[in-house]
């Protein structure tokens, strides 16, 4: 997956995302998804730049259908921001880092 961006699973989603103290950006991704691969350097840089302010994780949709279905994710990449255990923003599709950062500002 992406360097510096941990992967979460159905088994640890509740503890790593829902129970997180920081806001969490989850990328719902798949190995076969070209736009997801395109986002790898963006997510890696964002995770490093926002360390201590935002937790960035990935969830493989093929390996984790429970969480994928629970949040009705149909397209990859889908980005969801969770704050205080609740999804507060959802974005679909690849985007430049500048745009992603702008979309995150009001939820951080």
Beta strands, then each sheet from edge to edge (+ up, - down):
strand 1: 6-8
strand 2: 23-29
strand 3: 54-60
strand 4: 78-83
strand 5: 86-92
sheet 1: 1+ 3+ 2+ 4- 5+
end
